[in-house]
Amino acid sequence: MNIAEITTYKVGGISNYVTDLAKGIDENILIITGNTTKSGYRKEGGVTFYHIPCALNFWELYFINPPGSYQKVRKLMQENKIELIHFHNPLFTFITGFVMKPKLPLVMTAHYVVDVKSNKLISFIFNRAIKLITLYISKKADKIICHNEDYIKLFASWGVDRKKLVFIPTGVDTDKFSPGKSNIKKKLKCKNLVIFWGRLGYQKNIPLLIKAFKNIKTSDTKLVIVGKGPDMKKLNALAGKDENIIFTGYLPDDKLLEYIRDADAAVLPSRGESWGSVIGEAMACELPVISSDVGKAKEFIGEDRGIILKDETVEELTEKIDYLLNNKEMAKEMGKKARKKIIENYRWGKTIDETAELYRDVIKQFKNKRKNQKNIT
């Protein structure tokens, strides 16, 4: 199979998911991006990228690409004999042409969040926009992959054809995300380490973490925030000159793992998640997680594999961070149970196998449909 995966480049968990998908599926995969100034083919880590330059973006979510981008991508599809398009972020302008007049089978993965904890106006606008986007794309797409099985019922209630909805949970590569040795705390000259990684945007609610960290009572502790995004300047300003708060920017997985493996707790105070890949990655590394009640967090963490925030206040998060840092044996036991949960229920290989099988089915059905149409005419 020749597959085109359309996604963002090095922004949040989605780009990591697509890259790992390309490495895991034993087929010809081309990853097309549209959110950077890069242009043309690039090879990285055994994966082939083709970058369409971005002219303008809004909140690093909606990307306006230069005139002629659609035609360029269309030609790219022909040159690479692409048989199926799988897009993971519908908000590129060059996507519009493929959705309006699909000449190839289309699969979309609903990575986006359908419910964001915020004030009523923002929540209403966000949820309405997501609903309209999903309904529009569902009329053109052959299949929509949902990582959260709750989305199946929700999308169907919106009017999406139930036959188009497929549940494929995101897996975790437990060989890569695994416990191991690291001396990062020695390099940072601290006894305790708290970590966050992900996209630095409104959804992740990182100001809550920074405010809570500034109030912790446990001394000799540093907070490392890994990632990039539109809120970087605002978060730096909030952190001020606090030397115990470190921003690393984007890190490849091998560098990220150095921090994860020597950390004492991971914190994800997000306003909304569809699945919560960071939670799964942390748990796979035997790291206890403090998370807001979003996505599949309750199912992952349960009552003995981490902590779910109830009130999601600065005071509560401060208390929970101090609690884990001062009960390290208990935290270590949480981490062991967490990894066991991920290994038993969220194997990355299962995600790869089910996605590849879906590709084959969609391509076969598309070809049969075209064949039948020709026979009729």
Secondary structure as UniProt FT lines:
FT   STRAND          2..7
FT   HELIX           12..24
FT   STRAND          28..36
FT   STRAND          40..44
FT   TURN            45..46
FT   STRAND          47..53
FT   STRAND          56..58
FT   TURN            59..61
FT   STRAND          62..64
FT   TURN            67..68
FT   HELIX           69..79
FT   TURN            80..81
FT   STRAND          84..87
FT   TURN            93..94
FT   HELIX           95..100
FT   STRAND          106..109
FT   HELIX           120..140
FT   STRAND          143..146
FT   HELIX           150..158
FT   HELIX           162..164
FT   STRAND          165..167
FT   TURN            174..176
FT   HELIX           184..188
FT   STRAND          192..197
FT   HELIX           202..204
FT   HELIX           206..214
FT   STRAND          221..226
FT   TURN            230..231
FT   HELIX           232..239
FT   TURN            240..241
FT   TURN            243..244
FT   STRAND          245..249
FT   HELIX           253..260
FT   TURN            261..262
FT   STRAND          265..268
FT   HELIX           277..284
FT   TURN            285..286
FT   STRAND          289..291
FT   TURN            295..296
FT   HELIX           297..301
FT   TURN            302..304
FT   STRAND          306..308
FT   HELIX           314..325
FT   HELIX           328..345
FT   HELIX           348..376
//
